[in-house]
Amino acid sequence: EKGSAKSTLLKLIRRIVDPAKPLLLGLSENPDDLPQQLDHNYFAPYDNVSNFSRKISDRLCRASTGDGDTKRKLYSDDDDFVREYQRCVALNGINVCAKEPDLLERCLLIELERISKNIRMTEKQLWQQFDSALPGILHGAFSVLSNAIKKYDTIEAPGRNRMADFEHWGCAIAEALGFSSEEFIEAYERNLGL
């Protein structure tokens, strides 16, 4: 919904995960522009997306599970320029912009509610609070990740859903956060509409 801080949320995540510039990206209509952006950004937050072609949807699918591209280095030679990447991608918009089933199965859909006037703040206030909280946020994230890495090999993830590796990591992270693997699977399957 408008006024729910969709863009701001992506900026906050960007600052935590991949503090690169610019904080938000625009999704080009040309699918050939996507590999370069994905190659240069570990977390690619695309802002204000309303719709895109099937070719872009396919590229985003491949980016989430691992993709690569080759191009000729120079017009006159036969040498390749190779890009390989597996990236975290975020798409925000008023409506769900992902339409193709392949991409939707790779998505975690999050609906945000409009922020009420009595708790709104200026960006300056937000960034001051965020910068103050960032060391604690990073400490928490790294602690959970470290714990999930320790648990990963001991977890029997069912692997019944299409993104089995994601499911396995989700179970490990859920347990590191104090939830059960079953709780994660239930939430994940609800998100998939299963």
C-alpha positions in Angstrom: 0.0 0.0 0.0 1.2 3.6 -0.6 2.6 5.2 2.5 3.8 1.8 3.9 7.5 2.6 3.6 8.2 0.1 0.9 11.1 2.0 -0.5 12.5 2.9 2.9 12.4 -0.7 4.0 14.5 -1.7 0.9 17.0 1.1 1.7 17.3 -0.2 5.3 17.9 -3.8 4.1 20.3 -2.5 1.5 22.3 -0.7 4.2 22.5 -3.9 6.3 23.1 -6.5 3.5 25.0 -4.7 0.8 25.7 -1.0 1.5 26.3 -0.1 -2.1 25.2 3.0 -4.1 22.6 3.7 -5.2 20.5 2.4 -2.4 17.7 1.6 -4.8 17.7 0.4 -8.4 15.4 0.9 -11.3 14.4 -2.2 -13.3 15.3 -1.7 -16.9 12.8 -2.8 -19.6 15.8 -4.3 -21.4 16.6 -7.8 -20.1 20.2 -7.5 -21.3 20.8 -4.7 -18.7 20.0 -7.0 -15.8 23.1 -9.2 -15.7 25.4 -6.2 -15.2 23.3 -4.8 -12.3 23.1 -8.3 -10.7 26.9 -8.7 -11.2 27.6 -5.5 -9.4 25.0 -5.8 -6.5 24.8 -8.7 -4.0 21.4 -7.4 -3.0 19.5 -5.9 -5.9 16.5 -3.8 -4.6 14.3 -2.7 -7.4 12.0 0.1 -6.5 8.5 1.0 -7.7 8.1 -2.0 -10.1 4.7 -2.3 -11.7 5.3 -5.0 -14.4 8.0 -6.5 -16.6 8.4 -8.9 -19.4 8.6 -12.7 -19.3 12.3 -12.4 -20.3 13.1 -10.3 -17.2 11.0 -12.7 -15.1 13.1 -15.6 -16.4 16.4 -13.8 -15.7 15.3 -13.0 -12.2 14.4 -16.7 -11.7 17.9 -17.7 -12.8 19.5 -15.0 -10.7 18.0 -16.5 -7.6 19.3 -20.0 -8.2 22.5 -19.1 -10.0 23.1 -17.7 -13.5 25.7 -16.6 -15.8 26.2 -14.7 -19.0 28.9 -14.6 -21.7 29.6 -11.8 -24.1 32.3 -11.2 -26.6 35.0 -9.1 -25.0 35.7 -7.0 -28.0 33.7 -6.8 -31.3 36.7 -8.1 -33.2 37.8 -11.0 -31.1 36.5 -14.4 -30.0 37.3 -14.1 -26.3 34.5 -14.3 -23.8 33.6 -12.0 -20.9 31.9 -14.2 -18.3 29.6 -13.1 -15.5 28.3 -15.6 -12.9 26.1 -14.6 -10.1 23.5 -15.8 -7.6 21.7 -12.8 -6.0 19.1 -11.7 -3.6 16.6 -9.6 -5.4 13.8 -7.5 -4.0 10.9 -6.0 -6.0 8.6 -3.5 -4.5 5.4 -2.0 -5.8 1.8 -1.2 -5.0 0.6 -4.6 -6.4 2.4 -7.9 -6.8 4.5 -7.3 -9.9 5.7 -10.9 -10.3 3.2 -12.8 -12.4 4.9 -15.9 -13.8 4.6 -19.0 -11.6 8.3 -19.8 -11.8 9.2 -16.4 -10.3 6.4 -16.4 -7.8 7.7 -19.8 -6.4 11.0 -18.1 -5.7 9.4 -15.1 -4.0 8.7 -14.4 -0.4 5.6 -12.1 -0.5 5.5 -9.5 2.2 2.5 -7.1 2.6 3.1 -3.9 4.4 0.5 -1.8 6.1 0.2 2.0 5.7 2.1 3.8 8.5 -0.3 5.9 10.6 0.4 9.6 11.0 1.0 9.4 14.8 4.2 7.2 14.3 5.6 8.7 11.1 9.0 10.4 11.4 11.4 12.3 9.2 14.1 10.5 7.2 16.7 12.3 9.3 15.1 10.9 12.5 14.8 7.4 10.9 18.5 7.3 9.7 19.7 8.6 13.1 17.8 5.8 14.9 18.9 3.2 12.3 22.6 4.2 12.5 22.4 3.9 16.2 20.8 0.5 16.1 22.9 -0.9 13.2 25.7 -2.4 15.3 23.1 -4.4 17.3 21.3 -5.4 14.1 24.5 -6.7 12.6 25.5 -8.5 15.8 22.1 -10.2 15.9 22.2 -11.2 12.2 25.7 -12.6 12.4 24.9 -14.5 15.6 21.8 -16.1 14.0 23.8 -16.9 10.8 26.7 -18.4 12.8 24.2 -20.6 14.7 22.4 -21.6 11.5 25.6 -22.6 9.9 26.3 -24.9 12.9 22.9 -26.4 12.7 22.7 -26.8 8.9 24.3 -30.3 8.7 22.3 -31.6 11.6 18.9 -30.6 10.2 16.7 -33.1 8.3 14.9 -30.6 6.1 12.1 -32.4 4.1 13.2 -30.9 0.8 9.8 -31.5 -0.7 9.4 -28.0 -2.1 10.9 -26.8 -5.3 13.6 -24.6 -3.7 15.0 -27.4 -1.5 18.3 -25.6 -0.7 16.4 -22.5 0.3 14.1 -24.7 2.4 17.0 -26.3 4.1 18.6 -22.9 5.0 15.2 -21.7 6.1 14.9 -24.5 8.6 18.4 -23.9 9.9 17.7 -20.2 10.4 14.3 -20.9 12.0 15.9 -23.2 14.5 18.7 -20.6 15.1 15.9 -18.1 15.9 14.2 -20.5 18.3 11.5 -21.8 16.0 11.1 -25.3 14.7 11.8 -26.5 11.1 8.1 -27.5 10.9 7.0 -23.9 11.7 9.2 -22.6 8.9 7.9 -25.2 6.4 4.3 -24.3 7.3 5.0 -20.5 6.9 6.9 -21.1 3.7 4.2 -23.3 2.2 1.6 -20.7 3.1 3.6 -18.2 1.3 3.8 -20.5 -1.8 0.0 -21.0 -1.6 0.3 -24.7 -0.9 
